[in-house]
Amino acid sequence: MGRRILNDALRSMVNAERRGKAKVELKPISTVMSSFLRIMKHHGYIKDFQVYDPHRVGRITVELQGRINDCKALTHRKDIKARDVEAYRLQILPTHQWGYVVITTPDGVLDHEEAIKKNVGGQVLGYFH
């Protein structure tokens, strides 16, 4: 999956939130994007999302909640070791209390807290707060 596609989708969500929209439609889609949205839903940053026609071009409809301040995907490849996850989080996020870094690992797409618990590293996909 192109990281540009993920970044465009995340920026569409941020722009829709800033305009006060309740829903946003994302096209094209990928399984990594669905995993990223699942993590956002788990932490309460979005209400829900639905995937329509995932085997073709497809689209995802996201119900926004108004909690997203910023959300970006890294367009470059950033490998991170398990012991460096917390230091990277402190470096990239603007505050220490909230926000999540999303990492793709051999165990799947995880947020930084799960990656620390499982002691795995991987590639940074992006972050949200």
Contact map, one row per residue, 1 for C-alpha under 8 A:
111010000000000000000000000001010000000000000000000000000000000000000000000000000000000000000000000000000000000000000000000000000
111111000000000000000000000000000000000000000000000000000000000000000000000000000000000000000000000000000000000000000000000000000
111111100000000000000000000000000000000000000000000000000000000000000000111100000000000000000000000000000000000000000000000010000
011111110000000000000000000000000000000000000000000000000000000000000000101000000000000000000000000000000000000000000000000000000
111111111000000000000000000110000000000000000000000000000000000000000000000000000000000000000000000000000000000000000000000000000
011111111100000000000000000000001000000000000000000000000000000000000000100000000000000000000000000000000000000000000000000000000
001111111110000000000000000000000000000000000000000000000000000000000001111000000000000000000000000000000000000000000000000000000
000111111111000000000000000000000000000000000000000000000000000000000000000000000000000000000000000000000000000000000000000000000
000011111111100000000000011000000000000000000000000000000000000000000000000000000000000000000000000000000000000000000000000000000
000001111111110000000000000000000000000000000000000000000000000000000011100000000000000000000000000000000000000000000000000000000
000000111111111000000000000000000000000000000000000000000000000000000011000000000000000000000000000000000000000000000000000000000
000000011111111100000001010000000000000000000000000000000000000000000000000000000000000000000000000000000000000000000000000000000
000000001111111110000001000000000000000000000000000000000000000100000000000000000000000000000000000000000000000000000000000000000
000000000111111111000000000000000000000000000000000000000000000000011110000000000000000000000000000000000000000000000000000000000
000000000011111111100000000000000000000000000000000000000000000000000000000000000000000000000000000000000000000000000000000000000
000000000001111111111111000000000000000000000000000000000000000000000000000000000000000000000000000000000000000000000000000000000
000000000000111111111100000000000000000000000000000000000000000101010000000000000000000000000000000000000000000000000000000000000
000000000000011111111000000000000000000000000000000000000000000000000000000000000000000000000000000000000000000000000000000000000
000000000000001111111000000000000000000000000000000000000000000000000000000000000000000000000000000000000000000000000000000000000
000000000000000111111100000000000000000000000000000000000000000001000000000000000000000000000000000000000000000000000000000000000
000000000000000111111111000000000000000000000000000000000000000100000000000000000000000000000000000000000000000000000000000000000
000000000000000110011111000000000000000000000000000000000000001110000000000000000000000000000000000000000000000000000000000000000
000000000000000100001111100000000000000000000000000000000000111100000000000000000000000000000000000000000000000000000000000000000
000000000001100100001111110000000000000000000000000000000000111100000000000000000000000000000000000000000000000000000000000000000
000000000000000000000011111000000000000000000000000000000011110000000000000000000000000000000000000000000000000000000000000000000
000000001001000000000001111110000000000000000000000000000011110000000000000000000000000000000000000000000000000000000000000000000
000000001000000000000000111110000000000000000000000000001111000000000000000000000000000000000000000000000000000000000000000000000
000010000000000000000000011111000000000000000000000000001110000000000000000000000000000000000000000000000000000000000000000000000
000010000000000000000000011111101100000000000000000001001111000000000000000000000000000000000000000000000000000000000000000000000
100000000000000000000000000111111100000000000000000001000000000000000000000000000000000000000000000000000000000000000000000000000
000000000000000000000000000011111110000000000000000000000000000000000000000000000000000000000000000000000000000000000000000000000
100000000000000000000000000001111111000000000000000000000000000000000000000000000000000000000000000000000000100000000000000000000
000001000000000000000000000011111111100000000000000000000000000000000000000000000000000000000000000000000000000000000000000000000
000000000000000000000000000011111111110000000000000000000000000000000000000000000000000000000000000000000000000000000000000000000
000000000000000000000000000000111111111000000000000000000000000000000000000000000000000000000000000000000000100000000000000000000
000000000000000000000000000000011111111100000000000000000000000000000000000000000000000000000000000001000000100000000000000000000
000000000000000000000000000000001111111110000100100000000000000000000000000000000000000000000000000000000000000000000000000000000
000000000000000000000000000000000111111111000000000000000000000000000000000000000000000000000000000000000000000000000000000000000
000000000000000000000000000000000011111111100000000000000000000000000000000000000000000000000000000000000000011000000000000000000
000000000000000000000000000000000001111111111100000000000000000000000000000000000000000000000000000000000000000000000000000000000
000000000000000000000000000000000000111111111111000000000000000000000000000000000000000000000000000000000000000000000000000000000
000000000000000000000000000000000000011111111000000000000000000000000000000000000000000000000000000000000000000000000000000000000
000000000000000000000000000000000000001111111000000000000000000000000000000000000000000000000000000000000000000000000000000000000
000000000000000000000000000000000000000111111110000000000000000000000000000000000000000000000000000000000000000000000000000000000
000000000000000000000000000000000000000111111110000000000000000111110000000000000000000000000000000000000000000000000000000000000
000000000000000000000000000000000000100110011111100000000000011111110000000000000000000000000000000000000000000000000000000000000
000000000000000000000000000000000000000010011111100000000000011110000000000000000000000000000000000000000000000000000000000000000
000000000000000000000000000000000000000010000111110000000000011100000000000000000000000000000000000000000000000000000000000000000
000000000000000000000000000000000000100000000111111000000001111000000000000000000000000000000000000000000000000000000000000000000
000000000000000000000000000000000000000000000001111100000001110000000000000000000000000000000000000000000000000000000000000000000
000000000000000000000000000000000000000000000000111111000111100000000000000000000000000000000000000000000000000000000000000000000
000000000000000000000000000000000000000000000000011111000111100000000000000000000000000000000000000000000000000000000000000000000
000000000000000000000000000000000000000000000000001111111110000000000000000000000000000000000000000000000000000000000000000000000
000000000000000000000000000011000000000000000000001111111110000000000000000000000000000000000000000000000000000000000000000000000
000000000000000000000000000000000000000000000000000011111100000000000000000000000000000000000000000000000000000000000000000000000
000000000000000000000000000000000000000000000000000011111100000000000000000000000000000000000000000000000000000000000000000000000
000000000000000000000000001110000000000000000000000011111110000000000000000000000000000000000000000000000000000000000000000000000
000000000000000000000000001110000000000000000000001111111111000000000000000000000000000000000000000000000000000000000000000000000
000000000000000000000000111110000000000000000000001111001111100000000000000000000000000000000000000000000000000000000000000000000
000000000000000000000000111010000000000000000000111100000111110000000000000000000000000000000000000000000000000000000000000000000
000000000000000000000011110000000000000000000000111100000011111000000000000000000000000000000000000000000000000000000000000000000
000000000000000000000011110000000000000000000111110000000001111100000000000000000000000000000000000000000000000000000000000000000
000000000000000000000111000000000000000000000111100000000000111110000000000000000000000000000000000000000000000000000000000000000
000000000000100010001111000000000000000000001111000000000000011111000000000000000000000000000000000000000000000000000000000000000
000000000000000000000100000000000000000000001110000000000000001111110000000000000000000000000000000000000000000000000000000000000
000000000000000010010000000000000000000000001100000000000000000111110000000000000000000000000000000000000000000000000000000000000
000000000000000000000000000000000000000000001100000000000000000011111000000000000000000000000000000000000000000000000000000000000
000000000000010010000000000000000000000000001100000000000000000011111110000000000000000000000000000000000000000000000000000000011
000000000000010000000000000000000000000000000000000000000000000000111110000000000000000000000000000000000000000000000000000000011
000000000000010000000000000000000000000000000000000000000000000000011111000000000000000000000000000000000000000000000000000000011
000000000110010000000000000000000000000000000000000000000000000000011111100000000000000000000000000000000000000000000000000001111
000000100110000000000000000000000000000000000000000000000000000000000111110000000000000000000000000000000000000000000000000001110
001101100100000000000000000000000000000000000000000000000000000000000011111000000000000000000000000000000000000000000000000011100
001000100000000000000000000000000000000000000000000000000000000000000001111111000000000000000000000000000000000000000000000111000
001100100000000000000000000000000000000000000000000000000000000000000000111110000000000000000000000000000000000000000000000000000
001000000000000000000000000000000000000000000000000000000000000000000000011111000000000000000000000000000000000000000000000000000
000000000000000000000000000000000000000000000000000000000000000000000000011111100000000000000000000000000000000000000000001100000
000000000000000000000000000000000000000000000000000000000000000000000000010111110000000000000000000000000000000000000000001100000
000000000000000000000000000000000000000000000000000000000000000000000000000011111000000000000000000000000000000000000000111100000
000000000000000000000000000000000000000000000000000000000000000000000000000001111101100000000000000000000000000000000000111100000
000000000000000000000000000000000000000000000000000000000000000000000000000000111111100000000000000000000000000000000001110000000
000000000000000000000000000000000000000000000000000000000000000000000000000000011111100000000000000000000000000000110011110000000
000000000000000000000000000000000000000000000000000000000000000000000000000000001111110000000000000000000000000000010010100000000
000000000000000000000000000000000000000000000000000000000000000000000000000000011111111100000000000000000000000000000000000000000
000000000000000000000000000000000000000000000000000000000000000000000000000000011111111110000000000000000000000100110000100000000
000000000000000000000000000000000000000000000000000000000000000000000000000000000011111111000000000000000000000100010000000000000
000000000000000000000000000000000000000000000000000000000000000000000000000000000001111111100000000000000000000000000000000000000
000000000000000000000000000000000000000000000000000000000000000000000000000000000001111111110000000000000000000000000000000000000
000000000000000000000000000000000000000000000000000000000000000000000000000000000000111111111000000110000000000100000000000000000
000000000000000000000000000000000000000000000000000000000000000000000000000000000000011111111111000000000000000000000000000000000
000000000000000000000000000000000000000000000000000000000000000000000000000000000000001111111100000000000000000000000000000000000
000000000000000000000000000000000000000000000000000000000000000000000000000000000000000111111100000000000000000000000000000000000
000000000000000000000000000000000000000000000000000000000000000000000000000000000000000011111111001100000000000000000000000000101
000000000000000000000000000000000000000000000000000000000000000000000000000000000000000001111111000000000000000000000000000000000
000000000000000000000000000000000000000000000000000000000000000000000000000000000000000001001111111000000000000000000000000000000
000000000000000000000000000000000000000000000000000000000000000000000000000000000000000001001111111000000000000000000000000000000
000000000000000000000000000000000000000000000000000000000000000000000000000000000000000000000011111000000000000000000000000000000
000000000000000000000000000000000000000000000000000000000000000000000000000000000000000000000011111100000000000000000000000000001
000000000000000000000000000000000000000000000000000000000000000000000000000000000000000000001011111110000000000000000000000000111
000000000000000000000000000000000000000000000000000000000000000000000000000000000000000010001000011111000000001100000000000000111
000000000000000000000000000000000000000000000000000000000000000000000000000000000000000010000000001111100000001100000000000111110
000000000000000000000000000000000001000000000000000000000000000000000000000000000000000000000000000111110000111100000000000111100
000000000000000000000000000000000000000000000000000000000000000000000000000000000000000000000000000011111000111100100000111111000
000000000000000000000000000000000000000000000000000000000000000000000000000000000000000000000000000001111111110000000000011110000
000000000000000000000000000000000000000000000000000000000000000000000000000000000000000000000000000000111111110000100001111000000
000000000000000000000000000000000000000000000000000000000000000000000000000000000000000000000000000000011111000000000001010000000
000000000000000000000000000000000000000000000000000000000000000000000000000000000000000000000000000000011111110000000001000000000
000000000000000000000000000000000000000000000000000000000000000000000000000000000000000000000000000000011111110000000000000000000
000000000000000000000000000000010011000000000000000000000000000000000000000000000000000000000000000001111011111000000000000000000
000000000000000000000000000000000000001000000000000000000000000000000000000000000000000000000000000001111011111111100000000000000
000000000000000000000000000000000000001000000000000000000000000000000000000000000000000000000000000111100000111111100000000000000
000000000000000000000000000000000000000000000000000000000000000000000000000000000000110010000000000111100000011111110000000000000
000000000000000000000000000000000000000000000000000000000000000000000000000000000000000000000000000000000000011111111000000000000
000000000000000000000000000000000000000000000000000000000000000000000000000000000000000000000000000000000000011111111100000000000
000000000000000000000000000000000000000000000000000000000000000000000000000000000100100000000000000000101000011111111111100000000
000000000000000000000000000000000000000000000000000000000000000000000000000000000110110000000000000000000000000111111111000000000
000000000000000000000000000000000000000000000000000000000000000000000000000000000000000000000000000000000000000011111110000000000
000000000000000000000000000000000000000000000000000000000000000000000000000000000000000000000000000000000000000001111111000000000
000000000000000000000000000000000000000000000000000000000000000000000000000000000110000000000000000000000000000000111111100000000
000000000000000000000000000000000000000000000000000000000000000000000000000000001100000000000000000000001110000000110111110000000
000000000000000000000000000000000000000000000000000000000000000000000000000000111110100000000000000000101000000000100011111000000
000000000000000000000000000000000000000000000000000000000000000000000000000000111100000000000000000000111100000000000001111100000
000000000000000000000000000000000000000000000000000000000000000000000000000011110000000000000000000000111000000000000000111110000
000000000000000000000000000000000000000000000000000000000000000000000000010011110000000000000000000011110000000000000000011111000
001000000000000000000000000000000000000000000000000000000000000000000000110000000000000000000000000011110000000000000000001111100
000000000000000000000000000000000000000000000000000000000000000000000011110000000000000000000000000011100000000000000000000111110
000000000000000000000000000000000000000000000000000000000000000000000011100000000000000000001000001111000000000000000000000011111
000000000000000000000000000000000000000000000000000000000000000000011111000000000000000000000000001110000000000000000000000001111
000000000000000000000000000000000000000000000000000000000000000000011110000000000000000000001000011100000000000000000000000000111
